[in-house]
Amino acid sequence: MEHHPAAARLTEAAASAAQQHGGGPLLRIVLVVMIVGCALTAWFLLRGYKQKDD
């Protein structure tokens, strides 16, 4: 495997950013997407159980 100085700098910059900011914004995005996905899945599955009174 070859050594790439640019890749090493990129990895170092990513590690530095992760230490400074943590995973807060990413975790919030993941949680919001999961909650919205669960709500949409529940709505899609439960709408088939609606009884029609015709």
Buried (B, 14 or more C-beta within 10 A) or exposed (E): EEEEEEEEEEEEEEEEEEEEEEEEEEEEEEEEEEEEEEEEEEEEEEEEEEEEEE
